[in-house]
Amino acid sequence: MEQKIRRDRNLGDNLKLLRQQHHISQEKLCAELQRRGCDIGRSTYAKYENGELNIRASILMELKKIYVCSYDDFFAGLDQGND
């Protein structure tokens, strides 16, 4: 049975932008997340950035600590055009 992905708001572009602003590769970021107790591989993280998979809250919590940013940075621009 084929499973269809339900389209939702995509954090992927913001995740990628934050990662690039911190000059870190997906592999190094995943290694740091694993060191912090998050069981995540690079291919899974790539799916987050591509909008193919919804990111878990525990990953967002650790990314917030790594990037020293606010949760607003992850959701920037997602509510535009939806008044």
Jmol script that loads the backbone (N, CA, C; Angstrom):
load data "model"
ATOM      1  N   MET A   1       0.839  -1.178   0.000  1.00  0.00           N
ATOM      2  CA  MET A   1       0.000   0.000   0.000  1.00  0.00           C
ATOM      3  C   MET A   1       0.885   1.242   0.000  1.00  0.00           C
ATOM      4  N   GLU A   2       0.623   2.123  -0.922  1.00  0.00           N
ATOM      5  CA  GLU A   2       1.404   3.343  -1.036  1.00  0.00           C
ATOM      6  C   GLU A   2       0.904   4.373  -0.034  1.00  0.00           C
ATOM      7  N   GLN A   3       1.834   4.961   0.694  1.00  0.00           N
ATOM      8  CA  GLN A   3       1.470   5.975   1.673  1.00  0.00           C
ATOM      9  C   GLN A   3       1.740   7.351   1.086  1.00  0.00           C
ATOM     10  N   LYS A   4       0.768   8.226   1.151  1.00  0.00           N
ATOM     11  CA  LYS A   4       0.920   9.576   0.636  1.00  0.00           C
ATOM     12  C   LYS A   4       1.349  10.499   1.771  1.00  0.00           C
ATOM     13  N   ILE A   5       2.266  11.381   1.445  1.00  0.00           N
ATOM     14  CA  ILE A   5       2.729  12.366   2.425  1.00  0.00           C
ATOM     15  C   ILE A   5       1.736  13.513   2.445  1.00  0.00           C
ATOM     16  N   ARG A   6       1.211  13.794   3.610  1.00  0.00           N
ATOM     17  CA  ARG A   6       0.295  14.913   3.776  1.00  0.00           C
ATOM     18  C   ARG A   6       1.115  16.188   3.838  1.00  0.00           C
ATOM     19  N   ARG A   7       0.831  17.098   2.947  1.00  0.00           N
ATOM     20  CA  ARG A   7       1.571  18.356   2.903  1.00  0.00           C
ATOM     21  C   ARG A   7       1.254  19.211   4.116  1.00  0.00           C
ATOM     22  N   ASP A   8       2.286  19.734   4.715  1.00  0.00           N
ATOM     23  CA  ASP A   8       2.149  20.626   5.851  1.00  0.00           C
ATOM     24  C   ASP A   8       3.135  21.758   5.636  1.00  0.00           C
ATOM     25  N   ARG A   9       3.204  22.633   6.555  1.00  0.00           N
ATOM     26  CA  ARG A   9       4.187  23.715   6.458  1.00  0.00           C
ATOM     27  C   ARG A   9       5.573  23.110   6.542  1.00  0.00           C
ATOM     28  N   ASN A  10       6.463  23.612   5.727  1.00  0.00           N
ATOM     29  CA  ASN A  10       7.789  23.024   5.611  1.00  0.00           C
ATOM     30  C   ASN A  10       8.844  23.875   6.323  1.00  0.00           C
ATOM     31  N   LEU A  11       9.447  23.296   7.348  1.00  0.00           N
ATOM     32  CA  LEU A  11      10.533  23.963   8.069  1.00  0.00           C
ATOM     33  C   LEU A  11      11.861  23.805   7.344  1.00  0.00           C
ATOM     34  N   GLY A  12      11.882  22.980   6.324  1.00  0.00           N
ATOM     35  CA  GLY A  12      13.130  22.583   5.682  1.00  0.00           C
ATOM     36  C   GLY A  12      14.035  23.714   5.259  1.00  0.00           C
ATOM     37  N   ASP A  13      13.472  24.728   4.622  1.00  0.00           N
ATOM     38  CA  ASP A  13      14.306  25.840   4.164  1.00  0.00           C
ATOM     39  C   ASP A  13      14.959  26.555   5.343  1.00  0.00           C
ATOM     40  N   ASN A  14      14.214  26.720   6.432  1.00  0.00           N
ATOM     41  CA  ASN A  14      14.772  27.379   7.620  1.00  0.00           C
ATOM     42  C   ASN A  14      15.842  26.516   8.277  1.00  0.00           C
ATOM     43  N   LEU A  15      15.627  25.198   8.305  1.00  0.00           N
ATOM     44  CA  LEU A  15      16.632  24.294   8.865  1.00  0.00           C
ATOM     45  C   LEU A  15      17.922  24.371   8.068  1.00  0.00           C
ATOM     46  N   LYS A  16      17.790  24.373   6.759  1.00  0.00           N
ATOM     47  CA  LYS A  16      18.970  24.432   5.886  1.00  0.00           C
ATOM     48  C   LYS A  16      19.692  25.766   6.037  1.00  0.00           C
ATOM     49  N   LEU A  17      18.922  26.859   6.083  1.00  0.00           N
ATOM     50  CA  LEU A  17      19.517  28.185   6.235  1.00  0.00           C
ATOM     51  C   LEU A  17      20.299  28.300   7.542  1.00  0.00           C
ATOM     52  N   LEU A  18      19.709  27.852   8.630  1.00  0.00           N
ATOM     53  CA  LEU A  18      20.407  27.898   9.921  1.00  0.00           C
ATOM     54  C   LEU A  18      21.688  27.067   9.890  1.00  0.00           C
ATOM     55  N   ARG A  19      21.608  25.886   9.304  1.00  0.00           N
ATOM     56  CA  ARG A  19      22.792  25.022   9.225  1.00  0.00           C
ATOM     57  C   ARG A  19      23.892  25.687   8.400  1.00  0.00           C
ATOM     58  N   GLN A  20      23.508  26.273   7.272  1.00  0.00           N
ATOM     59  CA  GLN A  20      24.503  26.931   6.419  1.00  0.00           C
ATOM     60  C   GLN A  20      25.085  28.172   7.085  1.00  0.00           C
ATOM     61  N   GLN A  21      24.269  28.910   7.826  1.00  0.00           N
ATOM     62  CA  GLN A  21      24.762  30.090   8.538  1.00  0.00           C
ATOM     63  C   GLN A  21      25.807  29.718   9.584  1.00  0.00           C
ATOM     64  N   HIS A  22      25.726  28.490  10.088  1.00  0.00           N
ATOM     65  CA  HIS A  22      26.690  28.026  11.087  1.00  0.00           C
ATOM     66  C   HIS A  22      27.817  27.210  10.460  1.00  0.00           C
ATOM     67  N   HIS A  23      27.860  27.193   9.135  1.00  0.00           N
ATOM     68  CA  HIS A  23      28.944  26.548   8.379  1.00  0.00           C
ATOM     69  C   HIS A  23      29.187  25.122   8.846  1.00  0.00           C
ATOM     70  N   ILE A  24      28.126  24.343   8.863  1.00  0.00           N
ATOM     71  CA  ILE A  24      28.243  22.961   9.317  1.00  0.00           C
ATOM     72  C   ILE A  24      27.565  22.045   8.292  1.00  0.00           C
ATOM     73  N   SER A  25      28.177  20.924   8.023  1.00  0.00           N
ATOM     74  CA  SER A  25      27.601  19.961   7.084  1.00  0.00           C
ATOM     75  C   SER A  25      26.509  19.148   7.771  1.00  0.00           C
ATOM     76  N   GLN A  26      25.692  18.516   6.976  1.00  0.00           N
ATOM     77  CA  GLN A  26      24.661  17.652   7.548  1.00  0.00           C
ATOM     78  C   GLN A  26      25.307  16.534   8.364  1.00  0.00           C
ATOM     79  N   GLU A  27      26.392  15.980   7.870  1.00  0.00           N
ATOM     80  CA  GLU A  27      27.064  14.884   8.593  1.00  0.00           C
ATOM     81  C   GLU A  27      27.581  15.340   9.952  1.00  0.00           C
ATOM     82  N   LYS A  28      28.230  16.492   9.999  1.00  0.00           N
ATOM     83  CA  LYS A  28      28.749  16.992  11.277  1.00  0.00           C
ATOM     84  C   LYS A  28      27.626  17.357  12.231  1.00  0.00           C
ATOM     85  N   LEU A  29      26.549  17.921  11.687  1.00  0.00           N
ATOM     86  CA  LEU A  29      25.411  18.269  12.524  1.00  0.00           C
ATOM     87  C   LEU A  29      24.792  17.012  13.124  1.00  0.00           C
ATOM     88  N   CYS A  30      24.628  15.988  12.319  1.00  0.00           N
ATOM     89  CA  CYS A  30      24.050  14.735  12.816  1.00  0.00           C
ATOM     90  C   CYS A  30      24.960  14.075  13.850  1.00  0.00           C
ATOM     91  N   ALA A  31      26.258  14.172  13.650  1.00  0.00           N
ATOM     92  CA  ALA A  31      27.201  13.632  14.632  1.00  0.00           C
ATOM     93  C   ALA A  31      27.032  14.351  15.972  1.00  0.00           C
ATOM     94  N   GLU A  32      26.856  15.671  15.916  1.00  0.00           N
ATOM     95  CA  GLU A  32      26.652  16.445  17.153  1.00  0.00           C
ATOM     96  C   GLU A  32      25.317  16.087  17.792  1.00  0.00           C
ATOM     97  N   LEU A  33      24.287  15.928  16.991  1.00  0.00           N
ATOM     98  CA  LEU A  33      22.988  15.528  17.528  1.00  0.00           C
ATOM     99  C   LEU A  33      23.065  14.152  18.174  1.00  0.00           C
ATOM    100  N   GLN A  34      23.787  13.234  17.552  1.00  0.00           N
ATOM    101  CA  GLN A  34      23.960  11.896  18.121  1.00  0.00           C
ATOM    102  C   GLN A  34      24.724  11.965  19.435  1.00  0.00           C
ATOM    103  N   ARG A  35      25.733  12.818  19.495  1.00  0.00           N
ATOM    104  CA  ARG A  35      26.499  13.000  20.731  1.00  0.00           C
ATOM    105  C   ARG A  35      25.603  13.495  21.856  1.00  0.00           C
ATOM    106  N   ARG A  36      24.568  14.238  21.485  1.00  0.00           N
ATOM    107  CA  ARG A  36      23.626  14.786  22.463  1.00  0.00           C
ATOM    108  C   ARG A  36      22.449  13.850  22.725  1.00  0.00           C
ATOM    109  N   GLY A  37      22.503  12.642  22.185  1.00  0.00           N
ATOM    110  CA  GLY A  37      21.474  11.648  22.488  1.00  0.00           C
ATOM    111  C   GLY A  37      20.349  11.512  21.487  1.00  0.00           C
ATOM    112  N   CYS A  38      20.442  12.203  20.357  1.00  0.00           N
ATOM    113  CA  CYS A  38      19.413  12.106  19.313  1.00  0.00           C
ATOM    114  C   CYS A  38      19.857  11.074  18.282  1.00  0.00           C
ATOM    115  N   ASP A  39      19.068  10.046  18.122  1.00  0.00           N
ATOM    116  CA  ASP A  39      19.394   8.990  17.172  1.00  0.00           C
ATOM    117  C   ASP A  39      18.919   9.400  15.784  1.00  0.00           C
ATOM    118  N   ILE A  40      19.807  10.018  15.023  1.00  0.00           N
ATOM    119  CA  ILE A  40      19.450  10.540  13.700  1.00  0.00           C
ATOM    120  C   ILE A  40      20.623  10.383  12.747  1.00  0.00           C
ATOM    121  N   GLY A  41      20.304   9.967  11.538  1.00  0.00           N
ATOM    122  CA  GLY A  41      21.318   9.835  10.494  1.00  0.00           C
ATOM    123  C   GLY A  41      21.208  10.970   9.496  1.00  0.00           C
ATOM    124  N   ARG A  42      22.227  11.110   8.666  1.00  0.00           N
ATOM    125  CA  ARG A  42      22.252  12.190   7.692  1.00  0.00           C
ATOM    126  C   ARG A  42      21.102  12.094   6.694  1.00  0.00           C
ATOM    127  N   SER A  43      20.774  10.892   6.254  1.00  0.00           N
ATOM    128  CA  SER A  43      19.695  10.757   5.270  1.00  0.00           C
ATOM    129  C   SER A  43      18.346  11.178   5.860  1.00  0.00           C
ATOM    130  N   THR A  44      18.130  10.892   7.127  1.00  0.00           N
ATOM    131  CA  THR A  44      16.900  11.337   7.786  1.00  0.00           C
ATOM    132  C   THR A  44      16.885  12.856   7.894  1.00  0.00           C
ATOM    133  N   TYR A  45      18.019  13.439   8.287  1.00  0.00           N
ATOM    134  CA  TYR A  45      18.075  14.892   8.409  1.00  0.00           C
ATOM    135  C   TYR A  45      17.857  15.562   7.054  1.00  0.00           C
ATOM    136  N   ALA A  46      18.402  14.974   6.004  1.00  0.00           N
ATOM    137  CA  ALA A  46      18.206  15.518   4.654  1.00  0.00           C
ATOM    138  C   ALA A  46      16.717  15.547   4.302  1.00  0.00           C
ATOM    139  N   LYS A  47      15.978  14.546   4.755  1.00  0.00           N
ATOM    140  CA  LYS A  47      14.532  14.513   4.507  1.00  0.00           C
ATOM    141  C   LYS A  47      13.820  15.632   5.254  1.00  0.00           C
ATOM    142  N   TYR A  48      14.315  16.019   6.434  1.00  0.00           N
ATOM    143  CA  TYR A  48      13.756  17.162   7.149  1.00  0.00           C
ATOM    144  C   TYR A  48      13.929  18.432   6.307  1.00  0.00           C
ATOM    145  N   GLU A  49      15.152  18.625   5.792  1.00  0.00           N
ATOM    146  CA  GLU A  49      15.443  19.825   5.008  1.00  0.00           C
ATOM    147  C   GLU A  49      14.675  19.847   3.693  1.00  0.00           C
ATOM    148  N   ASN A  50      14.407  18.692   3.130  1.00  0.00           N
ATOM    149  CA  ASN A  50      13.686  18.609   1.857  1.00  0.00           C
ATOM    150  C   ASN A  50      12.172  18.605   2.028  1.00  0.00           C
ATOM    151  N   GLY A  51      11.698  18.618   3.251  1.00  0.00           N
ATOM    152  CA  GLY A  51      10.267  18.625   3.506  1.00  0.00           C
ATOM    153  C   GLY A  51       9.596  17.283   3.290  1.00  0.00           C
ATOM    154  N   GLU A  52      10.377  16.228   3.262  1.00  0.00           N
ATOM    155  CA  GLU A  52       9.839  14.886   3.051  1.00  0.00           C
ATOM    156  C   GLU A  52       9.432  14.209   4.358  1.00  0.00           C
ATOM    157  N   LEU A  53       9.878  14.769   5.478  1.00  0.00           N
ATOM    158  CA  LEU A  53       9.634  14.176   6.782  1.00  0.00           C
ATOM    159  C   LEU A  53       9.488  15.290   7.799  1.00  0.00           C
ATOM    160  N   ASN A  54       8.533  15.158   8.698  1.00  0.00           N
ATOM    161  CA  ASN A  54       8.367  16.149   9.761  1.00  0.00           C
ATOM    162  C   ASN A  54       9.407  15.908  10.849  1.00  0.00           C
ATOM    163  N   ILE A  55       9.998  16.992  11.327  1.00  0.00           N
ATOM    164  CA  ILE A  55      11.054  16.898  12.322  1.00  0.00           C
ATOM    165  C   ILE A  55      10.460  16.670  13.714  1.00  0.00           C
ATOM    166  N   ARG A  56      11.136  15.866  14.507  1.00  0.00           N
ATOM    167  CA  ARG A  56      10.686  15.587  15.877  1.00  0.00           C
ATOM    168  C   ARG A  56      11.022  16.778  16.780  1.00  0.00           C
ATOM    169  N   ALA A  57      10.183  16.975  17.775  1.00  0.00           N
ATOM    170  CA  ALA A  57      10.382  18.079  18.720  1.00  0.00           C
ATOM    171  C   ALA A  57      11.725  17.952  19.443  1.00  0.00           C
ATOM    172  N   SER A  58      12.136  16.737  19.776  1.00  0.00           N
ATOM    173  CA  SER A  58      13.408  16.553  20.489  1.00  0.00           C
ATOM    174  C   SER A  58      14.595  17.022  19.645  1.00  0.00           C
ATOM    175  N   ILE A  59      14.503  16.861  18.336  1.00  0.00           N
ATOM    176  CA  ILE A  59      15.569  17.335  17.450  1.00  0.00           C
ATOM    177  C   ILE A  59      15.570  18.862  17.426  1.00  0.00           C
ATOM    178  N   LEU A  60      14.396  19.466  17.320  1.00  0.00           N
ATOM    179  CA  LEU A  60      14.318  20.931  17.341  1.00  0.00           C
ATOM    180  C   LEU A  60      14.886  21.502  18.635  1.00  0.00           C
ATOM    181  N   MET A  61      14.617  20.845  19.739  1.00  0.00           N
ATOM    182  CA  MET A  61      15.115  21.320  21.029  1.00  0.00           C
ATOM    183  C   MET A  61      16.644  21.326  21.049  1.00  0.00           C
ATOM    184  N   GLU A  62      17.253  20.291  20.507  1.00  0.00           N
ATOM    185  CA  GLU A  62      18.723  20.234  20.478  1.00  0.00           C
ATOM    186  C   GLU A  62      19.297  21.210  19.459  1.00  0.00           C
ATOM    187  N   LEU A  63      18.630  21.361  18.303  1.00  0.00           N
ATOM    188  CA  LEU A  63      19.101  22.327  17.306  1.00  0.00           C
ATOM    189  C   LEU A  63      19.082  23.741  17.869  1.00  0.00           C
ATOM    190  N   LYS A  64      18.061  24.045  18.654  1.00  0.00           N
ATOM    191  CA  LYS A  64      17.973  25.367  19.289  1.00  0.00           C
ATOM    192  C   LYS A  64      19.194  25.624  20.169  1.00  0.00           C
ATOM    193  N   LYS A  65      19.630  24.600  20.889  1.00  0.00           N
ATOM    194  CA  LYS A  65      20.815  24.733  21.748  1.00  0.00           C
ATOM    195  C   LYS A  65      22.086  24.861  20.913  1.00  0.00           C
ATOM    196  N   ILE A  66      22.189  24.080  19.850  1.00  0.00           N
ATOM    197  CA  ILE A  66      23.384  24.112  18.996  1.00  0.00           C
ATOM    198  C   ILE A  66      23.527  25.471  18.319  1.00  0.00           C
ATOM    199  N   TYR A  67      22.415  25.971  17.763  1.00  0.00           N
ATOM    200  CA  TYR A  67      22.448  27.229  17.018  1.00  0.00           C
ATOM    201  C   TYR A  67      22.319  28.463  17.900  1.00  0.00           C
ATOM    202  N   VAL A  68      21.989  28.274  19.174  1.00  0.00           N
ATOM    203  CA  VAL A  68      21.741  29.379  20.097  1.00  0.00           C
ATOM    204  C   VAL A  68      20.772  30.371  19.429  1.00  0.00           C
ATOM    205  N   CYS A  69      19.606  29.845  19.101  1.00  0.00           N
ATOM    206  CA  CYS A  69      18.587  30.644  18.419  1.00  0.00           C
ATOM    207  C   CYS A  69      17.258  30.480  19.153  1.00  0.00           C
ATOM    208  N   SER A  70      16.243  31.142  18.646  1.00  0.00           N
ATOM    209  CA  SER A  70      14.918  30.989  19.230  1.00  0.00           C
ATOM    210  C   SER A  70      14.100  30.030  18.366  1.00  0.00           C
ATOM    211  N   TYR A  71      13.017  29.524  18.904  1.00  0.00           N
ATOM    212  CA  TYR A  71      12.144  28.656  18.113  1.00  0.00           C
ATOM    213  C   TYR A  71      11.547  29.425  16.939  1.00  0.00           C
ATOM    214  N   ASP A  72      11.399  30.732  17.087  1.00  0.00           N
ATOM    215  CA  ASP A  72      10.879  31.556  15.996  1.00  0.00           C
ATOM    216  C   ASP A  72      11.728  31.426  14.736  1.00  0.00           C
ATOM    217  N   ASP A  73      13.027  31.213  14.900  1.00  0.00           N
ATOM    218  CA  ASP A  73      13.909  31.071  13.738  1.00  0.00           C
ATOM    219  C   ASP A  73      13.539  29.847  12.893  1.00  0.00           C
ATOM    220  N   PHE A  74      13.039  28.808  13.511  1.00  0.00           N
ATOM    221  CA  PHE A  74      12.644  27.605  12.780  1.00  0.00           C
ATOM    222  C   PHE A  74      11.353  27.837  11.994  1.00  0.00           C
ATOM    223  N   PHE A  75      10.493  28.713  12.510  1.00  0.00           N
ATOM    224  CA  PHE A  75       9.169  28.929  11.919  1.00  0.00           C
ATOM    225  C   PHE A  75       9.060  30.217  11.121  1.00  0.00           C
ATOM    226  N   ALA A  76      10.163  30.929  10.930  1.00  0.00           N
ATOM    227  CA  ALA A  76      10.158  32.220  10.238  1.00  0.00           C
ATOM    228  C   ALA A  76       9.537  32.099   8.848  1.00  0.00           C
ATOM    229  N   GLY A  77       8.577  32.970   8.573  1.00  0.00           N
ATOM    230  CA  GLY A  77       7.976  33.051   7.255  1.00  0.00           C
ATOM    231  C   GLY A  77       6.915  32.010   6.936  1.00  0.00           C
ATOM    232  N   LEU A  78       6.643  31.102   7.846  1.00  0.00           N
ATOM    233  CA  LEU A  78       5.691  30.030   7.550  1.00  0.00           C
ATOM    234  C   LEU A  78       4.249  30.483   7.597  1.00  0.00           C
ATOM    235  N   ASP A  79       3.978  31.614   8.238  1.00  0.00           N
ATOM    236  CA  ASP A  79       2.577  32.052   8.344  1.00  0.00           C
ATOM    237  C   ASP A  79       2.226  33.133   7.337  1.00  0.00           C
ATOM    238  N   GLN A  80       3.122  33.460   6.432  1.00  0.00           N
ATOM    239  CA  GLN A  80       2.853  34.487   5.443  1.00  0.00           C
ATOM    240  C   GLN A  80       1.784  34.026   4.456  1.00  0.00           C
ATOM    241  N   GLY A  81       0.846  34.927   4.192  1.00  0.00           N
ATOM    242  CA  GLY A  81      -0.187  34.649   3.215  1.00  0.00           C
ATOM    243  C   GLY A  81      -1.334  33.820   3.729  1.00  0.00           C
ATOM    244  N   ASN A  82      -1.382  33.560   5.024  1.00  0.00           N
ATOM    245  CA  ASN A  82      -2.450  32.750   5.604  1.00  0.00           C
ATOM    246  C   ASN A  82      -3.181  33.512   6.697  1.00  0.00           C
ATOM    247  N   ASP A  83      -3.701  34.677   6.368  1.00  0.00           N
ATOM    248  CA  ASP A  83      -4.381  35.509   7.380  1.00  0.00           C
ATOM    249  C   ASP A  83      -5.711  34.944   7.760  1.00  0.00           C
TER     250      ASP A  83
END
end "model"
wireframe off; spacefill off
backbone 0.3
color backbone group
